[in-house]
Amino acid sequence: MSSDEELLWEVRISMPEIEHSDFIRERRAKLQSALLEAKNDQESGRGAKPLIQRVPAYLIDIKEDFKKYFEPRWVAIGPFHHRNPKFEQGEHTKLKLAALFAEENETTDAVLFNEIKKEIKDLRTCYNPEDIKDYDDDELAWMFFVDGSAVLYAVHYGLLRGEFQKLNIKAELVVLMALDFFLLENQLPYQVLKILIRLAKEPREWEKSITEFIRYSVITYTRDGKSQNPEEEEEEQEFTHLLERLRTKHLTGEREWSSSSMIGHLLLSGGDNRKHVKTIRRIKDLKEIGISVRPSESENLKNISFYCNLRGTLKMPCILVDDSTATKFLNLLALEMCRDFENDLAITSFLCFLGSLIDTAEDVKELRLTGILHSYLGSDEEVAELFCRMSRDLVPDLAIYYDVADRIHRYYNSRVMWIYSNYFGSNWSFLAFLGAVIGLSLTVIQTYFSAKTK
């Protein structure tokens, strides 16, 4: 037999199929189904808005002691907690507010409901089908009408104008409602609010109320109290829900870039970021190596920078700490952890950065004195414990603050830290200090020109 005939004979040999158990066949079927689902997710997720969904189980597991911050306190908004008898009183309150919204805008509940019903097919796509399968189109549209109208009316007259008598609701309950509006599991499609605003008598006024509400709800603040993000630009953006708009507000505004002086550039160039790498974990550590902390001029949580003159300066946004801070931070974390929400983990990374600076009440006190923290929460010990617990077990995007960390390490490894700790940290004379500065200058200049000639 020729070699070609032998090859054909070998190809024609059929190997018996390996018999698989029912267990293996079932697992393989699930694997193929998962592969198909993954491919569909990749295709449908390109450019698509994230779904409104529940808090990721992973976050609940690592933040079990914070579980209460993910649950409504007074009103259920949207489908996730809609039928919970715990919120029956809140449901009655929402009905009153919805009726007042319709009356205020010289329309009827039927008109508002029917307009939402026309778009109910698209509104359903904002949720995982499994999460709303128990609601038919009528019930879901009615829920959207009542909840959306209640949100708009409570914001417009209660939270912004303080006309609690007009709402016939106690002020403390309206404050609880405001917190419930920013829970991940308490979100409405933003399109619902836009439909209702479009049908209002003065749409611009109602849209402006939402814009102002978001501005007053941010965790950050500026020294002059002015927002850097133009209202018109913000209102033109597309949002999935109110919580996403709150996140966007925290990440907009001009980035502040502070340049180091010529001496500062020389100092940083003389420091090796790979040598004696030390994790700077506390404000106290920064202070010990001659780094001061100052407020930045922007609400943008990414607006953290480090520059150097003779001493180093870390600039970061100012944070307002009150009873709402934990709720907002944790639900923003939950939003960033949703698997279909493509983002850079900016809120998570900022919280980790801030948590690394705070270890004890002493660190909180330093941040208060510099104007970084403005606290209504109670003692410095309470604030320190809160931020330590919130930032624990989180995974930040290290690239966001890489440049800041790199500059701090270069500063730490330069001769300036050695001089600061040896002369400022102990008794020293003016001549000794002057000699040290001259010696440092000569060393840095020599290092600089040596690097230039290579």
C-alpha positions as CSV (number, residue, x, y, z in Angstrom):
1,M,0.0,0.0,0.0
2,S,1.3,3.4,-1.0
3,S,1.9,6.2,1.5
4,D,-1.0,8.2,0.0
5,E,-3.4,5.2,0.4
6,E,-2.2,4.8,3.9
7,L,-3.0,8.5,4.7
8,L,-6.5,8.2,3.2
9,W,-7.1,5.0,5.2
10,E,-6.0,6.8,8.4
11,V,-8.4,9.7,7.7
12,R,-11.3,7.4,7.1
13,I,-11.0,5.7,10.5
14,S,-13.8,7.0,12.7
15,M,-13.1,7.2,16.4
16,P,-15.9,6.2,18.7
17,E,-17.4,9.1,20.5
18,I,-16.6,9.4,24.2
19,E,-19.6,8.7,26.2
20,H,-20.4,11.5,28.6
21,S,-22.5,11.3,31.7
22,D,-25.7,13.3,32.1
23,F,-23.8,15.5,34.6
24,I,-21.2,16.5,31.9
25,R,-23.8,17.0,29.2
26,E,-25.8,19.3,31.4
27,R,-22.7,21.3,32.4
28,R,-21.6,21.6,28.7
29,A,-25.0,22.9,27.8
30,K,-24.8,25.5,30.5
31,L,-21.3,26.5,29.3
32,Q,-22.5,26.9,25.7
33,S,-25.5,29.0,27.0
34,A,-23.1,31.2,29.0
35,L,-20.9,31.7,26.0
36,L,-23.8,32.8,23.9
37,E,-25.0,35.1,26.7
38,A,-21.5,36.7,26.9
39,K,-21.4,37.3,23.2
40,N,-24.9,38.9,23.3
41,D,-23.8,41.1,26.2
42,Q,-20.8,42.3,24.3
43,E,-22.9,43.2,21.3
44,S,-25.8,44.8,23.1
45,G,-23.5,46.6,25.6
46,R,-21.6,48.6,23.0
47,G,-22.8,52.2,23.4
48,A,-25.9,51.1,25.4
49,K,-27.0,52.8,28.6
50,P,-26.5,50.7,31.8
51,L,-29.6,49.1,33.3
52,I,-31.2,50.2,36.5
53,Q,-30.4,47.3,38.8
54,R,-29.9,46.1,42.3
55,V,-26.8,46.7,44.5
56,P,-24.2,44.1,43.5
57,A,-24.1,41.2,45.9
58,Y,-20.3,41.5,46.2
59,L,-20.7,45.0,47.7
60,I,-23.3,43.9,50.1
61,D,-21.0,41.1,51.3
62,I,-18.0,43.4,52.0
63,K,-20.2,46.2,53.4
64,E,-22.7,44.2,55.3
65,D,-22.6,46.7,58.2
66,F,-23.6,49.4,55.8
67,K,-26.6,47.5,54.4
68,K,-29.1,50.0,55.8
69,Y,-27.6,52.7,53.5
70,F,-28.8,50.8,50.4
71,E,-32.4,50.4,51.6
72,P,-35.2,53.1,51.3
73,R,-36.1,54.8,54.6
74,W,-39.4,56.4,53.7
75,V,-40.5,56.0,50.0
76,A,-40.0,53.2,47.4
77,I,-39.3,54.7,44.0
78,G,-39.4,52.3,41.0
79,P,-40.2,48.6,40.9
80,F,-37.7,47.0,43.3
81,H,-39.4,47.9,46.6
82,H,-42.8,48.8,45.2
83,R,-45.0,46.2,46.9
84,N,-43.2,46.3,50.3
85,P,-45.8,47.0,53.0
86,K,-43.1,48.9,54.9
87,F,-43.5,51.8,52.6
88,E,-47.3,51.9,52.5
89,Q,-47.4,55.3,54.2
90,G,-44.9,56.6,51.8
91,E,-47.0,55.3,48.9
92,H,-49.9,57.4,50.2
93,T,-47.7,60.5,50.3
94,K,-46.5,59.9,46.7
95,L,-50.1,59.8,45.6
96,K,-50.8,63.2,47.1
97,L,-47.7,64.7,45.6
98,A,-48.6,63.2,42.1
99,A,-52.1,64.7,42.3
100,L,-50.6,68.1,43.3
101,F,-48.2,67.9,40.4
102,A,-51.0,67.3,37.9
103,E,-53.1,70.1,39.4
104,E,-50.2,72.5,39.5
105,N,-49.6,72.0,35.8
106,E,-53.3,72.2,34.8
107,T,-53.4,68.7,33.5
108,T,-54.8,65.3,34.6
109,D,-53.5,62.0,35.8
110,A,-55.0,60.4,32.7
111,V,-52.9,62.6,30.4
112,L,-49.7,62.0,32.2
113,F,-50.3,58.3,32.5
114,N,-51.1,57.9,28.8
115,E,-48.0,59.8,27.7
116,I,-45.8,57.4,29.8
117,K,-47.8,54.4,28.6
118,K,-47.0,55.4,25.0
119,E,-43.3,54.9,25.8
120,I,-43.6,52.0,28.1
121,K,-41.9,49.6,25.7
122,D,-38.7,51.6,25.7
123,L,-38.9,52.3,29.4
124,R,-39.0,48.5,30.1
125,T,-35.6,48.2,28.4
126,C,-34.1,50.2,31.3
127,Y,-34.4,47.2,33.6
128,N,-33.5,43.6,33.5
129,P,-36.6,41.8,32.3
130,E,-36.5,39.4,35.3
131,D,-36.8,42.4,37.7
132,I,-40.0,43.7,36.2
133,K,-41.7,40.5,34.9
134,D,-44.4,40.7,37.6
135,Y,-45.6,44.1,36.4
136,D,-47.8,44.5,33.3
137,D,-47.6,47.6,31.2
138,D,-50.4,49.4,33.0
139,E,-49.1,48.9,36.5
140,L,-45.6,49.9,35.5
141,A,-46.7,53.0,33.6
142,W,-48.9,54.0,36.6
143,M,-45.9,53.5,38.9
144,F,-43.7,55.6,36.8
145,F,-46.3,58.4,36.6
146,V,-46.9,58.5,40.4
147,D,-43.2,58.2,41.4
148,G,-41.9,60.6,38.8
149,S,-44.5,63.2,39.6
150,A,-43.9,62.9,43.3
151,V,-40.1,63.3,42.8
152,L,-40.6,66.4,40.8
153,Y,-43.0,68.0,43.2
154,A,-41.1,67.2,46.3
155,V,-37.9,68.6,44.8
156,H,-39.5,71.7,43.4
157,Y,-41.5,72.8,46.4
158,G,-40.0,70.9,49.4
159,L,-36.3,70.5,48.9
160,L,-35.6,73.7,47.1
161,R,-38.2,76.2,48.3
162,G,-38.9,74.8,51.7
163,E,-42.6,75.1,51.3
164,F,-43.5,72.1,53.4
165,Q,-47.0,73.4,54.2
166,K,-47.7,73.2,50.5
167,L,-46.7,69.6,50.5
168,N,-48.4,69.0,53.8
169,I,-45.4,66.9,54.9
170,K,-43.0,67.4,57.8
171,A,-39.6,68.7,56.9
172,E,-37.7,65.7,58.3
173,L,-39.7,63.3,56.1
174,V,-38.9,65.4,53.0
175,V,-35.2,65.1,53.9
176,L,-35.6,61.4,54.2
177,M,-37.2,61.4,50.7
178,A,-34.3,63.2,49.3
179,L,-31.9,60.5,50.5
180,D,-34.2,57.8,49.1
181,F,-34.0,59.5,45.7
182,F,-30.2,58.6,45.4
183,L,-30.4,54.9,46.3
184,L,-29.3,52.7,43.4
185,E,-32.4,50.4,43.9
186,N,-34.7,53.4,44.0
187,Q,-34.1,54.8,40.6
188,L,-36.5,55.7,37.8
189,P,-35.5,55.9,34.1
190,Y,-34.5,59.6,33.7
191,Q,-36.7,59.5,30.6
192,V,-39.8,59.4,32.9
193,L,-38.8,62.7,34.4
194,K,-38.2,64.2,31.0
195,I,-41.7,63.1,29.8
196,L,-43.4,64.7,32.8
197,I,-41.3,67.9,32.6
198,R,-42.2,68.2,28.9
199,L,-45.9,68.1,29.8
200,A,-45.6,70.7,32.6
201,K,-46.9,74.2,32.2
202,E,-43.5,75.7,32.6
203,P,-41.0,72.9,31.6
204,R,-37.9,75.1,32.1
205,E,-38.7,75.7,35.7
206,W,-39.1,72.0,36.6
207,E,-35.9,71.1,34.7
208,K,-34.1,73.9,36.5
209,S,-35.3,72.5,39.9
210,I,-33.7,69.1,39.1
211,T,-30.5,70.8,38.1
212,E,-30.4,72.8,41.4
213,F,-31.3,69.7,43.4
214,I,-28.3,67.9,42.0
215,R,-26.1,70.9,42.6
216,Y,-27.1,71.1,46.3
217,S,-26.8,67.3,46.7
218,V,-23.1,66.9,45.8
219,I,-20.7,65.7,48.5
220,T,-18.1,68.3,47.4
221,Y,-18.2,72.0,47.7
222,T,-16.1,75.0,46.6
223,R,-14.9,77.8,48.9
224,D,-16.9,80.4,46.9
225,G,-20.0,78.2,46.7
226,K,-20.1,78.5,42.9
227,S,-20.5,75.5,40.6
228,Q,-18.1,75.4,37.7
229,N,-20.4,73.3,35.4
230,P,-22.7,75.4,33.3
231,E,-26.4,74.4,33.8
232,E,-27.2,74.4,30.1
233,E,-24.4,72.0,29.3
234,E,-25.4,69.7,32.1
235,E,-29.0,69.6,31.2
236,E,-28.3,68.6,27.6
237,Q,-26.5,65.4,28.7
238,E,-28.2,62.0,28.6
239,F,-28.5,60.2,32.0
240,T,-29.9,56.8,32.9
241,H,-31.2,58.1,36.3
242,L,-30.8,60.7,39.0
243,L,-27.9,58.8,40.7
244,E,-25.9,58.8,37.5
245,R,-26.5,62.5,37.1
246,L,-25.2,63.0,40.7
247,R,-22.1,61.0,39.8
248,T,-21.5,63.0,36.7
249,K,-21.8,66.3,38.7
250,H,-19.0,65.1,41.0
251,L,-16.7,64.5,38.0
252,T,-17.3,67.7,36.0
253,G,-15.7,71.1,36.3
254,E,-12.2,72.3,35.3
255,R,-9.2,70.3,36.5
256,E,-6.8,72.5,38.4
257,W,-3.1,72.1,37.6
258,S,-0.6,73.8,39.9
259,S,2.9,74.0,38.5
260,S,6.0,73.4,40.7
261,S,8.5,76.2,40.8
262,M,12.0,75.8,39.2
263,I,13.4,74.7,42.6
264,G,10.5,72.3,43.0
265,H,11.2,70.7,39.6
266,L,14.8,70.3,40.6
267,L,13.9,68.7,43.9
268,L,11.5,66.2,42.2
269,S,14.0,65.4,39.5
270,G,16.5,64.5,42.2
271,G,14.2,62.0,43.8
272,D,14.0,58.4,42.8
273,N,10.4,57.1,42.9
274,R,11.7,53.5,43.1
275,K,14.0,54.0,46.0
276,H,12.7,53.5,49.6
277,V,9.1,53.4,48.4
278,K,6.9,54.2,51.4
279,T,3.2,54.1,51.4
280,I,2.0,57.5,52.7
281,R,-1.1,56.5,54.7
282,R,-1.9,59.4,56.9
283,I,-2.1,63.2,56.9
284,K,0.3,62.9,59.8
285,D,2.9,61.2,57.5
286,L,2.6,63.9,54.9
287,K,3.1,66.6,57.6
288,E,6.2,64.9,59.0
289,I,7.9,65.0,55.6
290,G,7.0,68.6,55.0
291,I,3.9,68.2,52.8
292,S,1.0,70.6,53.4
293,V,-2.6,70.0,52.3
294,R,-4.8,72.7,50.7
295,P,-8.3,72.8,49.2
296,S,-8.6,72.8,45.4
297,E,-11.0,75.2,43.6
298,S,-13.1,72.6,41.9
299,E,-15.9,70.2,42.8
300,N,-14.3,67.6,40.6
301,L,-13.3,64.6,42.7
302,K,-10.5,63.9,40.2
303,N,-9.0,67.3,41.0
304,I,-6.2,66.1,43.2
305,S,-2.7,67.4,42.4
306,F,0.7,67.6,44.0
307,Y,3.3,70.4,43.3
308,C,6.5,71.4,44.9
309,N,8.2,74.7,45.7
310,L,10.6,74.3,48.5
311,R,8.0,72.2,50.3
312,G,5.4,69.9,48.8
313,T,1.7,70.7,48.6
314,L,-1.2,68.3,48.0
315,K,-4.4,69.9,46.8
316,M,-7.7,68.1,46.8
317,P,-11.5,68.9,46.8
318,C,-13.4,69.9,49.9
319,I,-15.8,67.3,51.3
320,L,-19.0,68.0,53.2
321,V,-19.6,65.3,55.9
322,D,-23.2,64.9,57.2
323,D,-25.8,62.3,57.7
324,S,-26.2,61.9,53.9
325,T,-22.5,61.4,53.0
326,A,-22.4,57.7,53.6
327,T,-25.6,57.0,51.7
328,K,-24.4,59.0,48.7
329,F,-20.9,57.6,48.7
330,L,-22.0,54.0,49.1
331,N,-24.7,54.1,46.4
332,L,-22.3,55.8,44.0
333,L,-19.9,52.9,44.7
334,A,-22.6,50.5,44.0
335,L,-23.4,52.2,40.7
336,E,-19.7,52.0,39.6
337,M,-19.7,48.2,40.5
338,C,-22.6,47.4,38.2
339,R,-21.2,45.1,35.6
340,D,-22.8,46.8,32.6
341,F,-21.8,50.4,33.7
342,E,-18.5,51.2,31.9
343,N,-16.6,53.7,34.0
344,D,-13.2,54.6,35.5
345,L,-14.1,53.9,39.1
346,A,-13.5,57.6,39.9
347,I,-15.7,57.7,43.0
348,T,-14.3,54.4,44.3
349,S,-10.7,55.6,43.7
350,F,-11.3,59.0,45.4
351,L,-12.8,57.3,48.5
352,C,-9.8,54.9,48.7
353,F,-7.4,57.9,48.4
354,L,-9.2,59.9,51.1
355,G,-9.5,56.8,53.3
356,S,-5.7,56.3,53.0
357,L,-5.2,59.8,54.5
358,I,-7.5,59.2,57.4
359,D,-6.6,56.8,60.2
360,T,-7.4,58.6,63.4
361,A,-9.2,61.6,64.7
362,E,-6.0,63.5,64.5
363,D,-6.0,63.2,60.7
364,V,-9.6,64.4,60.5
365,K,-8.7,67.4,62.7
366,E,-5.9,68.3,60.3
367,L,-8.2,68.1,57.3
368,R,-10.8,70.2,59.1
369,L,-8.3,72.9,59.9
370,T,-7.1,73.0,56.3
371,G,-10.7,73.3,55.1
372,I,-10.8,69.9,53.3
373,L,-13.5,68.4,55.5
374,H,-16.5,70.4,56.7
375,S,-18.2,68.1,59.2
376,Y,-21.7,68.1,60.8
377,L,-21.5,64.4,61.8
378,G,-20.2,64.7,65.3
379,S,-16.8,63.9,66.7
380,D,-13.6,63.6,64.7
381,E,-13.4,60.0,65.9
382,E,-16.8,59.2,64.3
383,V,-15.7,60.8,61.0
384,A,-12.4,58.8,61.0
385,E,-14.2,55.5,61.7
386,L,-16.7,56.2,58.9
387,F,-14.2,56.8,56.2
388,C,-12.0,53.9,57.3
389,R,-14.9,51.5,57.1
390,M,-16.3,52.9,53.8
391,S,-12.9,52.6,52.0
392,R,-12.0,49.2,53.4
393,D,-11.8,46.3,50.9
394,L,-12.3,48.5,47.8
395,V,-10.3,48.1,44.6
396,P,-9.4,51.5,43.1
397,D,-8.1,52.4,39.7
398,L,-4.5,53.2,40.5
399,A,-3.9,55.0,37.2
400,I,-6.2,58.0,38.3
401,Y,-3.8,59.2,40.9
402,Y,-0.6,57.6,39.7
403,D,1.0,61.0,38.9
404,V,0.2,62.3,42.4
405,A,1.6,59.2,44.1
406,D,4.7,59.3,41.9
407,R,5.5,62.9,42.8
408,I,5.0,62.3,46.5
409,H,7.4,59.4,46.4
410,R,10.0,61.5,44.4
411,Y,9.6,64.2,47.0
412,Y,10.0,61.7,49.8
413,N,13.2,60.3,48.3
414,S,14.8,63.6,47.6
415,R,17.2,65.3,49.9
416,V,14.6,67.8,51.0
417,M,12.9,65.3,53.2
418,W,16.2,64.5,54.9
419,I,16.9,68.2,55.5
420,Y,13.4,68.9,56.7
421,S,13.4,66.0,59.3
422,N,16.9,66.8,60.5
423,Y,16.7,70.6,60.8
424,F,13.0,71.5,61.0
425,G,12.2,68.6,63.3
426,S,14.9,69.5,65.9
427,N,16.8,72.5,67.3
428,W,18.8,74.1,64.6
429,S,20.5,77.4,63.9
430,F,20.1,79.7,61.0
431,L,23.6,79.0,59.8
432,A,23.1,75.3,59.9
433,F,19.8,75.7,57.9
434,L,21.5,78.0,55.4
435,G,24.3,75.6,54.9
436,A,21.9,72.7,54.3
437,V,20.0,74.7,51.7
438,I,23.1,75.6,49.8
439,G,24.3,72.0,50.0
440,L,21.0,70.8,48.7
441,S,21.0,73.3,45.9
442,L,24.4,72.3,44.7
443,T,23.5,68.6,44.8
444,V,20.3,69.1,42.9
445,I,21.8,71.3,40.3
446,Q,24.6,68.8,39.7
447,T,22.1,66.0,39.4
448,Y,20.0,68.0,37.0
449,F,22.8,68.9,34.6
450,S,24.3,65.4,34.8
451,A,20.9,64.1,33.6
452,K,20.9,66.6,30.8
453,T,24.3,65.6,29.5
454,K,23.4,61.9,29.3
